[in-house]
């Protein structure tokens, strides 16, 4: 059974579940697994890398490659 079919089957079973305790446990498992996935994506950086990123950000501001909060808010308002 391929992944898509398994997902559909699981969702169908999940939707038919009337046991509140079971739903609570599914929610806990989902949250735990999402946290694990996020932790795998997060990687610590060294002080040197952090300082380099700050320098790049300062250069971006000096060279006009940054937006003010006001400009960003105005842009976001047009995304609808």
Secondary structure, 3 states (H helix, E strand, C coil): CCHHHHHHHHHHHHHHCCCHHHHHHHHHHHHHHHHHHHHHHCCCCCHHHHHHHHHHHHHHHHCCCCCCHHHHHHHHHCCC
